[in-house]
Amino acid sequence: MKFSAPIPMLYTNELDESIDFYTNQLGFTCGERNNEWGWAALYKDDCEFMFAKPNEHIPFDKPFFTGSFYIKVPDPDGLFRQLKDAVNVCYEPETFEWGMREFAIYDNNGYLLQFGCEV
């Protein structure tokens, strides 16, 4: 059985703000949205995120995730220059000993997004 790439489903009480952050800061497109469900799907190239308002089946006080979302890009330095003044930066571009050049930011919910490429 073949698996496809996972699509994160991120919970937020700030659906409009999340759509705004991903479309205006990162260049995503809101491809689908259902206000009744409190759900949206955002796309950019081969990358997809879904956002949903929590429902009664999911305990939710605030956004949390114990990892990060790693997005491969061809030019992390160029992307960082575009974003740095408009986002909350976790760390600036750095080349790591394992051969990746990357940087990280927080989205409007506090989820960690890393962008990098092999060097």
PyRosetta script that sets phi, psi and omega in degrees:
from pyrosetta import init, pose_from_sequence

init()
pose = pose_from_sequence("MKFSAPIPMLYTNELDESIDFYTNQLGFTCGERNNEWGWAALYKDDCEFMFAKPNEHIPFDKPFFTGSFYIKVPDPDGLFRQLKDAVNVCYEPETFEWGMREFAIYDNNGYLLQFGCEV")
pose.set_psi(1, 128.7)
pose.set_omega(1, -178.9)
pose.set_phi(2, -88.3)
pose.set_psi(2, 134.4)
pose.set_omega(2, 175.1)
pose.set_phi(3, -96.4)
pose.set_psi(3, 148.3)
pose.set_omega(3, 171.7)
pose.set_phi(4, -102.7)
pose.set_psi(4, 171.2)
pose.set_omega(4, 179.9)
pose.set_phi(5, -62.8)
pose.set_psi(5, 140.0)
pose.set_omega(5, 178.5)
pose.set_phi(6, -68.5)
pose.set_psi(6, 150.0)
pose.set_omega(6, 175.5)
pose.set_phi(7, -116.5)
pose.set_psi(7, 112.7)
pose.set_omega(7, -179.6)
pose.set_phi(8, -63.0)
pose.set_psi(8, 136.6)
pose.set_omega(8, 171.4)
pose.set_phi(9, -110.5)
pose.set_psi(9, 105.6)
pose.set_omega(9, -174.9)
pose.set_phi(10, -103.3)
pose.set_psi(10, 131.2)
pose.set_omega(10, -179.9)
pose.set_phi(11, -87.8)
pose.set_psi(11, 141.5)
pose.set_omega(11, 179.9)
pose.set_phi(12, -156.4)
pose.set_psi(12, 146.2)
pose.set_omega(12, 169.2)
pose.set_phi(13, -89.5)
pose.set_psi(13, -5.4)
pose.set_omega(13, -174.9)
pose.set_phi(14, -114.2)
pose.set_psi(14, 62.1)
pose.set_omega(14, -175.8)
pose.set_phi(15, -62.3)
pose.set_psi(15, -48.2)
pose.set_omega(15, -179.7)
pose.set_phi(16, -60.9)
pose.set_psi(16, -42.8)
pose.set_omega(16, 179.9)
pose.set_phi(17, -65.9)
pose.set_psi(17, -36.2)
pose.set_omega(17, 178.3)
pose.set_phi(18, -67.2)
pose.set_psi(18, -44.5)
pose.set_omega(18, 177.0)
pose.set_phi(19, -60.1)
pose.set_psi(19, -43.9)
pose.set_omega(19, 179.5)
pose.set_phi(20, -61.1)
pose.set_psi(20, -45.8)
pose.set_omega(20, -179.3)
pose.set_phi(21, -60.7)
pose.set_psi(21, -50.2)
pose.set_omega(21, -174.7)
pose.set_phi(22, -71.0)
pose.set_psi(22, -33.2)
pose.set_omega(22, 179.3)
pose.set_phi(23, -80.5)
pose.set_psi(23, -46.1)
pose.set_omega(23, -174.4)
pose.set_phi(24, -82.9)
pose.set_psi(24, -33.6)
pose.set_omega(24, -179.3)
pose.set_phi(25, -89.9)
pose.set_psi(25, -39.9)
pose.set_omega(25, -172.7)
pose.set_phi(26, -108.0)
pose.set_psi(26, -5.4)
pose.set_omega(26, 175.6)
pose.set_phi(27, 80.8)
pose.set_psi(27, 19.3)
pose.set_omega(27, 176.5)
pose.set_phi(28, -74.7)
pose.set_psi(28, 164.3)
pose.set_omega(28, 173.7)
pose.set_phi(29, -115.5)
pose.set_psi(29, 135.3)
pose.set_omega(29, 174.0)
pose.set_phi(30, -82.5)
pose.set_psi(30, 101.2)
pose.set_omega(30, -175.4)
pose.set_phi(31, -83.2)
pose.set_psi(31, -29.8)
pose.set_omega(31, -179.5)
pose.set_phi(32, -145.4)
pose.set_psi(32, 146.2)
pose.set_omega(32, 177.2)
pose.set_phi(33, -154.7)
pose.set_psi(33, 138.4)
pose.set_omega(33, 175.9)
pose.set_phi(34, -133.6)
pose.set_psi(34, 105.0)
pose.set_omega(34, -177.2)
pose.set_phi(35, -67.3)
pose.set_psi(35, -31.1)
pose.set_omega(35, 178.8)
pose.set_phi(36, -63.4)
pose.set_psi(36, -40.6)
pose.set_omega(36, 178.8)
pose.set_phi(37, -84.2)
pose.set_psi(37, -19.7)
pose.set_omega(37, -173.2)
pose.set_phi(38, 70.1)
pose.set_psi(38, 51.8)
pose.set_omega(38, -172.2)
pose.set_phi(39, -141.7)
pose.set_psi(39, 147.7)
pose.set_omega(39, 175.7)
pose.set_phi(40, -151.0)
pose.set_psi(40, 150.5)
pose.set_omega(40, 174.9)
pose.set_phi(41, -119.8)
pose.set_psi(41, 129.3)
pose.set_omega(41, -178.6)
pose.set_phi(42, -119.4)
pose.set_psi(42, 142.4)
pose.set_omega(42, -173.6)
pose.set_phi(43, -132.8)
pose.set_psi(43, 145.6)
pose.set_omega(43, 167.6)
pose.set_phi(44, -151.9)
pose.set_psi(44, 115.2)
pose.set_omega(44, -177.6)
pose.set_phi(45, 54.1)
pose.set_psi(45, -122.0)
pose.set_omega(45, -179.7)
pose.set_phi(46, -95.1)
pose.set_psi(46, 11.0)
pose.set_omega(46, -176.5)
pose.set_phi(47, -104.5)
pose.set_psi(47, 136.0)
pose.set_omega(47, 180.0)
pose.set_phi(48, -140.2)
pose.set_psi(48, 138.7)
pose.set_omega(48, 172.2)
pose.set_phi(49, -129.0)
pose.set_psi(49, 143.2)
pose.set_omega(49, 170.3)
pose.set_phi(50, -114.4)
pose.set_psi(50, 143.6)
pose.set_omega(50, 177.0)
pose.set_phi(51, -124.2)
pose.set_psi(51, 141.8)
pose.set_omega(51, -180.0)
pose.set_phi(52, -145.2)
pose.set_psi(52, 143.5)
pose.set_omega(52, 170.2)
pose.set_phi(53, -74.8)
pose.set_psi(53, 138.2)
pose.set_omega(53, -178.9)
pose.set_phi(54, -61.3)
pose.set_psi(54, 150.3)
pose.set_omega(54, 176.6)
pose.set_phi(55, -114.9)
pose.set_psi(55, -177.3)
pose.set_omega(55, -175.3)
pose.set_phi(56, -65.7)
pose.set_psi(56, -13.8)
pose.set_omega(56, -179.3)
pose.set_phi(57, -85.9)
pose.set_psi(57, -9.7)
pose.set_omega(57, -173.0)
pose.set_phi(58, -123.9)
pose.set_psi(58, 117.3)
pose.set_omega(58, 174.9)
pose.set_phi(59, -66.5)
pose.set_psi(59, 131.7)
pose.set_omega(59, -174.8)
pose.set_phi(60, -152.7)
pose.set_psi(60, 116.9)
pose.set_omega(60, 173.3)
pose.set_phi(61, -103.5)
pose.set_psi(61, -44.1)
pose.set_omega(61, 179.6)
pose.set_phi(62, -157.6)
pose.set_psi(62, 161.7)
pose.set_omega(62, 179.0)
pose.set_phi(63, -60.3)
pose.set_psi(63, 139.8)
pose.set_omega(63, 175.3)
pose.set_phi(64, -154.4)
pose.set_psi(64, 149.9)
pose.set_omega(64, 176.5)
pose.set_phi(65, -162.3)
pose.set_psi(65, 132.9)
pose.set_omega(65, -173.5)
pose.set_phi(66, -89.2)
pose.set_psi(66, 5.6)
pose.set_omega(66, 179.0)
pose.set_phi(67, -130.1)
pose.set_psi(67, -152.2)
pose.set_omega(67, 177.6)
pose.set_phi(68, -139.6)
pose.set_psi(68, 166.4)
pose.set_omega(68, 175.4)
pose.set_phi(69, -107.7)
pose.set_psi(69, 118.4)
pose.set_omega(69, -174.9)
pose.set_phi(70, -101.8)
pose.set_psi(70, 121.0)
pose.set_omega(70, -178.2)
pose.set_phi(71, -118.0)
pose.set_psi(71, 120.8)
pose.set_omega(71, 178.6)
pose.set_phi(72, -79.7)
pose.set_psi(72, 130.3)
pose.set_omega(72, 177.6)
pose.set_phi(73, -133.5)
pose.set_psi(73, 152.5)
pose.set_omega(73, -177.5)
pose.set_phi(74, -73.8)
pose.set_psi(74, -24.1)
pose.set_omega(74, -175.2)
pose.set_phi(75, -140.3)
pose.set_psi(75, 79.6)
pose.set_omega(75, -178.9)
pose.set_phi(76, -60.9)
pose.set_psi(76, -34.2)
pose.set_omega(76, -179.8)
pose.set_phi(77, -64.7)
pose.set_psi(77, -43.8)
pose.set_omega(77, 178.5)
pose.set_phi(78, -63.9)
pose.set_psi(78, -42.0)
pose.set_omega(78, 178.6)
pose.set_phi(79, -65.0)
pose.set_psi(79, -40.8)
pose.set_omega(79, 179.0)
pose.set_phi(80, -60.5)
pose.set_psi(80, -44.0)
pose.set_omega(80, 179.1)
pose.set_phi(81, -58.7)
pose.set_psi(81, -35.9)
pose.set_omega(81, 179.6)
pose.set_phi(82, -70.2)
pose.set_psi(82, -35.6)
pose.set_omega(82, -170.7)
pose.set_phi(83, -96.7)
pose.set_psi(83, -27.7)
pose.set_omega(83, -163.8)
pose.set_phi(84, -52.9)
pose.set_psi(84, -34.3)
pose.set_omega(84, -176.9)
pose.set_phi(85, -86.9)
pose.set_psi(85, -8.5)
pose.set_omega(85, -175.2)
pose.set_phi(86, -114.6)
pose.set_psi(86, -0.8)
pose.set_omega(86, -175.5)
pose.set_phi(87, -132.0)
pose.set_psi(87, 168.9)
pose.set_omega(87, 175.6)
pose.set_phi(88, -89.5)
pose.set_psi(88, 107.4)
pose.set_omega(88, -175.3)
pose.set_phi(89, -82.6)
pose.set_psi(89, 131.5)
pose.set_omega(89, 173.3)
pose.set_phi(90, -86.4)
pose.set_psi(90, -52.7)
pose.set_omega(90, 172.5)
pose.set_phi(91, -150.9)
pose.set_psi(91, 148.5)
pose.set_omega(91, -177.8)
pose.set_phi(92, -78.5)
pose.set_psi(92, 169.1)
pose.set_omega(92, -179.3)
pose.set_phi(93, -54.6)
pose.set_psi(93, 135.4)
pose.set_omega(93, -177.8)
pose.set_phi(94, -148.9)
pose.set_psi(94, 144.9)
pose.set_omega(94, 174.1)
pose.set_phi(95, -99.2)
pose.set_psi(95, 123.5)
pose.set_omega(95, -176.2)
pose.set_phi(96, -99.0)
pose.set_psi(96, 158.1)
pose.set_omega(96, -175.9)
pose.set_phi(97, -60.8)
pose.set_psi(97, -19.8)
pose.set_omega(97, 179.2)
pose.set_phi(98, -87.5)
pose.set_psi(98, 8.1)
pose.set_omega(98, 171.5)
pose.set_phi(99, 89.4)
pose.set_psi(99, 21.9)
pose.set_omega(99, 177.7)
pose.set_phi(100, -117.7)
pose.set_psi(100, 138.6)
pose.set_omega(100, 171.0)
pose.set_phi(101, -104.9)
pose.set_psi(101, 124.2)
pose.set_omega(101, -173.4)
pose.set_phi(102, -155.0)
pose.set_psi(102, 166.2)
pose.set_omega(102, 171.3)
pose.set_phi(103, -144.4)
pose.set_psi(103, 169.3)
pose.set_omega(103, -178.8)
pose.set_phi(104, -141.0)
pose.set_psi(104, 145.8)
pose.set_omega(104, 176.4)
pose.set_phi(105, -133.9)
pose.set_psi(105, 165.8)
pose.set_omega(105, 171.9)
pose.set_phi(106, -105.1)
pose.set_psi(106, 139.1)
pose.set_omega(106, 174.0)
pose.set_phi(107, -80.0)
pose.set_psi(107, -176.9)
pose.set_omega(107, -176.9)
pose.set_phi(108, -63.4)
pose.set_psi(108, -20.2)
pose.set_omega(108, 178.8)
pose.set_phi(109, -92.8)
pose.set_psi(109, -11.0)
pose.set_omega(109, -175.6)
pose.set_phi(110, 98.0)
pose.set_psi(110, 2.3)
pose.set_omega(110, 175.6)
pose.set_phi(111, -70.0)
pose.set_psi(111, 139.4)
pose.set_omega(111, -177.4)
pose.set_phi(112, -88.8)
pose.set_psi(112, 125.0)
pose.set_omega(112, 177.4)
pose.set_phi(113, -115.5)
pose.set_psi(113, 124.0)
pose.set_omega(113, 177.1)
pose.set_phi(114, -109.8)
pose.set_psi(114, 141.1)
pose.set_omega(114, 179.1)
pose.set_phi(115, -126.1)
pose.set_psi(115, 128.9)
pose.set_omega(115, -177.3)
pose.set_phi(116, -161.2)
pose.set_psi(116, 172.0)
pose.set_omega(116, 176.0)
pose.set_phi(117, -148.1)
pose.set_psi(117, 161.0)
pose.set_omega(117, 174.7)
pose.set_phi(118, -73.8)
pose.set_psi(118, 144.8)
pose.set_omega(118, 177.0)
pose.set_phi(119, -110.1)
pose.dump_pdb("model.pdb")
